Structures are given as structure tokens and as C-alpha cells.
Amino acid sequence: MFDRLLYRGPSIEVLHEEYAKKGRLDERAPLTAAYEIRIEAPIRQVWKLLSDPPGWGTLDPDIHAIELGSAVAVDTPFTWKNGMARIKSRFAVVQPEREITWTGVSAGAYAVHRHVLEETADGATLVRTEESMGGPFLILFFSNAKLQATLEKWLTALKRAAEA
């Protein structure tokens, strides 16, 4: 328990270059979660929503104050708020209609957040999201269950918007 409480993990730069860009999470991070959902919409529609950070607030009202200085591309930085948490992020993987991954820092916590899309034989889209979060004392105010619920809420909102 004590190791998890004080876990710092790799620096954000190492997480970005050696983990996120290589399709990896921080498996040692004290917080990890994953969720997959089937969306009855073409992959291009799902991609359009995921690759539009300024529009994320229409999917989830907790997401706001999104600032993206340029196009969504590898290493492009952006900032946003999820509830009260201000997150400074950077895209690590941008493969249209396949994967979008970013890293982020908020209040000393470091995260890797991946979305992998797969087109089904019948034209629907499977989306798998997974995230790892680490940082000292993070587990005192955030939990795996809360991270799991956040991912489920996010993909459910994505599904609702894509199918509308």
C-alpha cells in the first residue's frame, strides 16, 4: 500500500515517448482501468468525435475550457478541464480511424489515455479505451473504481453522440 501511495512512476516525457507512443500504459501505476463498447455507427463518425477536442464538452458537460492551438497531430499540446481538474495534455498517437492517445498532467498526476478503434464486419465500431494514472498520494483522492466509472461514462457518451 505504501509503495502505491508514494508511486511517482516515469516522468511525463518518458510516459509520452516510451509508453504512449509505443501503445503502452504504465502497468505499475496505482490506477488503471479499461473499457470497451460497441457503437452502431461507422468508424469515420466515431473518429470525427474523438479527434475534435473542442467538441468533447458536447459529449460530457464535465469537460470544458478546451484549448487546442493547432490541428490534432502527434506532439500537439492541448489543455482542458475535467470537472475542476485542469489537465495539460499532448497527443502521442494520432492514426485516423485507428487510434488516438494522449498523455496528461494534472496536480502532479501523470496519465496515459488510449483509444483504439476497430471496424466490425457489419460496419459498427468497437472502441477500447484504457488509462493509467500515477503520482504521489493520488490514491488518497482517486480510485480504480472512479477511473473505471469515468471511462464508462465517456464511452457511453461517445456512443450516444455517434449513434444520434
Sequence and secondary structure as in RCSB ss.txt:
>XXXX:A:sequence
MFDRLLYRGPSIEVLHEEYAKKGRLDERAPLTAAYEIRIEAPIRQVWKLLSDPPGWGTLDPDIHAIELGSAVAVD
TPFTWKNGMARIKSRFAVVQPEREITWTGVSAGAYAVHRHVLEETADGATLVRTEESMGGPFLILFFSNAKLQAT
LEKWLTALKRAAEA
>XXXX:A:secstr
 HHHHH   S HHHIIIIIGGGT   TTSSEEEEEEEEESS HHHHHHHHT GGGHHHH TTEEEEEE S S TT
 EEEEEETTEEEEEEEEEEETTTEEEEEEEETTEEEEEEEEEEE TTS EEEEEEEEEE TTGGGT  HHHHHHH
HHHHHHHHHHHHH 
